[in-house]
Amino acid sequence: MNALKILMCLLFSFLLSHAKNIEASYSFSLDAGVTDMIKHKKKLYISTQEGTLFSFDLDTKEIKALVKMPKTKDFLNKVMPSKIYSLDIIENRILLLAQGLKGARHLLLYENKKLLTVLSDEKHLFISQAKFINKNLIIFASLANEIYLYNIKEKKSLYIKQISASKFSHFVLNEKKDKIIIADESGDLKVHKSLSGEFIKAYEKQNLDNVFQVAIKKNVILTAGQDRRAVVYNQGKTFYKKVKFLIYACALSPSANLAAIAHDEENNVLIFNTKTKEELFVLKGNKMLLNRILFINEKELFISNDGKSINYYILP
């Protein structure tokens, strides 16, 4: 009986360690390193370090530059690109967070081929990430780990909430957009109500250092940790994958059955099952440090890095 148990354990370990290698089906390049990437309807929207917003048609593979941010100046008055840090889209409105004057950030809307300022860099806000709650409400985080809810129409903040003393890293909204999950350098996750800022709960002591990214689908949460841990919080069932390199990026498939994480020094991406923990695929061919992984369905995903290229993969 003991021999049978040992055999079963060895077989399970074998399955976990023999993920199938997959190369990119195609790739395309932009004007500079990619900073953010989202899918809306039949298109990807992609921002770059040079301050350009692109669209990529998933059917025709046509790349189109939609807007180029005006250049700005740094602390030494040197002219520099207005890097776009994050983007979001709702209906026909695109929200852009970009580099402003002397390190400050500004929030803009791109709508009807026009660029409109929501929050000017003259406010001297050091915003790290911003997302829509609805067409007129946006939620954004500062580097100091403050969360703001801002009404675009009324031009005012509805609340400002200090999350913790730790430096902010990343946040995500759940599908209903009524909860925000915030990651920071402590390794813990804090969950708040997005419309009131009210604290709900914390996920603690699984990541032991900075969490670079967090993802959520179907109430399943995934982290990408500096401690080389990818933690899966699956409605009461928690485990982590430990890898040999810093995990800079992560993503969940729409069903949350599949997790994708930056995996090793070669910038490969590991796909594993969030229920069985089985390691399924290793996505190869990424040349630089990964920054975004995006599932567009259960079989297809795009991966971007600090370089100009984006790779597309199809899972068998």
N, C-alpha and C positions, 0 to 999 in steps of 0.2 A: 504493500500500500504506500509506504514511504517512497519507494522507487518510482511509483506511478506519479506521485505528487511532484517529485523532482523532475521527472520527464516533462510533465505538463508545464512546470515553471520555465524549464529550458526552452520548450517550444514557444511559449509566450514571449520570452526574451528575444528569441530568434526573429519572431514576427515584428517585434518592436524595432529591431535594429536593421531591418532590410526594407527600407522605404525605396520606392522606385524613382529613379532619376528622370526628370523631364526637362527638356530644353524649350526655350521660348519659341512659339510659333512665328512670331514676327516682333519687330521693334520699330520705334520711330524716335526722332530726335527733335528737340526744341532749341531755343536761342541761348538757354543757360540752364543751370541746375534747377530741378523741379522743387517747389516748396510745398505745394498742396495739390490734391486731386480728388474730385468728386464726380459722381455720375448723376445725371438728371435726364430722364427720358431716354432718348437714343444717343446722347452725347456725353463725353467726358469734358469737364472743365478743369483746366490745369493752369497753375500760376508758377512763375519762375523768379529766380533771384534778380533778373534784370528788370522786373516789374511789368512783365507782359502777361496778359490773360489770354489763353488759347482755348478754342473748342476743338474737339476731335470727334468726328462722326463715326459711330461704331459700325455703321453699315458701309459707308463709302470710303472710310479711312481718310477723309479729307481733314487736314489741319488748317485752322483759320485763326489768325491773330485778331482778337476782338478789341483790345485796348492796350495801350502802352502808357504806364504811369510817367508823369513828368519827373525829371530828375530832381534830387534834393541836395542838401549840403550836410556834412557831418560836423562834429565839434570844432574842427579846424577850418571850416568853411570850404572844404574840398567837395567839389561836385561829385555825386555818386548816384547809382541807380536807386530808385525807390522800390526796394525789394517787397514783394507781396508775401506776407507771412501766412495768411490763411484765407480761405474763401468759403462761401456757402451760397446756396441758391434756393429761392422759393418763388414759384410761379415764374415770372419773367424778371425778377429782381436778383441781382448778384451782389453779395456783400463782400467787400475787399478790405482786408487789414494790411496797411502798407507802411513802409518806412517814411517818416517825416523828417522835419528839420531837427538837426542836432540830437538824434537818437529817439525823439518822441515818435509816436505812431499816430496815424489818422485812419478813420473808418470812412469808407466811401460806398456808394451804391452805383452800380452800372445798370442802367435801365433805359430802354429805347435808344440805345447807342449813345447815351449821355452819361458822364461821370459826375455824380453829385456828392458833396461832402456831408457826412452825417456828424462826425466828430473831428474837428480840426486838430492838427498837431500843435496848435497854439494852446490847447488845453494841457499840454505837457503830460499826457497819459502814456505810460509805458505798457501798452496792451500786448498780450502775447497771443491771444486766440479769440475769435468771435464767431457766433453762430446765430441764425434766426430761431426764435421761438414761434413767431408767426410773421405775417407781412409787415407789421408795425413794431414788433418787439424783438430786440436782440439781446443776447446775453454774452458778456465778454469777461475775460480774466486778465488781470495785470500780473506782471512778473513778481509782485509782492504778495501774490495769492489772495487778491481781493476779487470778488465776483460782483459784477454790475448787471442789473437789468435796466435797459434803456428803451424809452419810448421814442421812436423816430418821429412820429407825427407831432407829439407834444414837446419834443426836444428836451427831455429831462430824464434823469435817473430815477427809477422807482425804488430801488434800494441799492446799497453797497454793503457787501458782507465780507468780513475778514474770515477766511477759511482756517488758516493756521499760520504759524510763524515760519513754516517751511517754504522754500522757493517753489513757485508754481511750475508744473511740467506740461500738463495736458488735461483736457476734459472731453467728455462725450455726453450727448443727450440720449435718453432712451427713445424708442420709436414714437411714444406719445408726446415727447418733449416736455413732460411734466416733472422729470427728474434729471438732475445733472450729477455726473460722477466725476470727481476731481482727483487727479493724481499729482503728487508732488515729490520732493526729494526725500521725504520721510519713509516712503514705501507704502504707506497706508492710503486707502481710498476713502474719500468722504462723499456721502450721498446727501444732496439737499433738494428741496422742492424748488423747481426753477422759477415759479411765479412769485414766491414769497421769500425765498432764501432760507426757509426753515430747515434745520438739520434733521435728517432722518436716521442715518446709521453710518457706521464706519466699518471697513474691512481692514483688519489689522494683522500684523506679525507674519505675513506670508512673503511679501517682498521686504528685504532687509535694507534696501537702499533706494535711490531715486527710481521712480517709474517713468520711463520715457514716453510711453503711450498707453492708452487704455481703449478697449473696444467693448461694445455691448450689442447683443442681438437676442431677442426672445428671452430677456432677463438673464442671459448668460453673460458673464463679464470675463474679459481676458486682459492680462497686463503684459507689458514688455519692460523688463527690469534691467537696471544696471548691474544687479547682483547675478545676472545670467539665469534668472528664473522667469518663466512665463506661467503666471498663476491663472487657473481656471476656477471661477466661482460659479458653480452650476446649481443654483437654487438649493443650497444647503450642502451640496457635495463639492468639496474643495480639494484640488491637487495642484501640483506644479511640475512643469518640465524644466529640468536643469540642463543647460547646454554649455559649450566651452567658450562662448564669446558673449560680449554685451548684446542684449536684445534691443535693437533700436526701433523696431517697428513690429506691429501685430495687426491682425484683422480676423474677423469671424465671417463665415458665410451667412447668407440670409436666414438659413434655418438654425444657425449656431451649431450645427453638427460638426463643422470643420473649423479648425483654427490654423492660422498661418503666422509664423514667427520668423524674424531674421535669426539665422541659425549658427553661423560660424564666420571665421575670418575671411572665407572666400565669398561672402555675401550671398550664400545660398539661403533659400527659404524652405523651412520644414512645414509640411501640412500633416496635421494629426487629428484623430477623432476625439472630440471633447467628451464622449461618453466612455469609450473603451480605452482611451489613451494610445491607441495603436498609431504608430508612425506610418503614414501612407505614401507620401511623395516628398522628394527634394527637388525644388525648382532651381535650375542652374543658369549660369550665364550673366549674372549681374556683376558689373565691373567695379562699382563703387559702393560706399556705405548706403544702406537702404534707408529711405525715409517714409515711404508710403506703400501700403499693400491694400489693394481694393478688389474685393469680390464683386462682380456684377451679376453673378448668379452662382449656383452650386458647382458649376464646372469651369467657369471662366474668371480669370483675374488679371489685373494689371499691377506691375511693380515698378516703382520709381526709385531713384537714388539721388545722391548729391551731384551727379553728372547730368548730362543733357538728355539721356535716353530713358525710354519707358519700354518695358518688356511685357508681352502678352502671352499668357499660358492657357492651355486647355487641359483639364484633368481628364484622365480616361474614365 
